[in-house]
Amino acid sequence: MEVRIQHGKVNPAAYQTMMKLEGFVKESGLDETLYEFIKIRTSQINGCAFCLDMHTRDLRKMGETEQRIYLLSAWREAPIYSEKERAVLELTEAVTTISAAGVPQELFDRVRKHFDEREFVTLIMAINTINSWNRIAISTGMFPGCM
């Protein structure tokens, strides 16, 4: 396999724009584990092997259990996630596949039980950021170990 385009080298301004989005989310106060859950679940849905490899490694380094990492794709059937985590995972799926059903009011209300309006917008930005990274990685042919 070969990477099609090294996006950061051929268009540094685009890469820096993505890094600003990443910086915004990281500086927002969003729980790091939740952000990694968002990254992994989004990457599972989008089929981004590069991002899945990166973020499962990151979550392991943070001390997360293998079980909680492995079961993210089946979080609805796994009682090991908190109500707050489950709300974030459901929102992640809804925003990532937004054309299917949007974000239903009951989901919005469930997420808002745990997050204020500002935090809700931060969650949306986090989901959008990893969706953008996935699309860049997949479009440019990135794969685990290519960097």
PyMOL commands that set and color helices and strands:
alter all, ss='L'
color gray80, all
select helices_A, chain A and resi 7-10+12-27+32-46+49-61+66-77+83-96+98-101+105-112+117-139
alter helices_A, ss='H'
color red, helices_A
deselect
rebuild
show_as cartoon
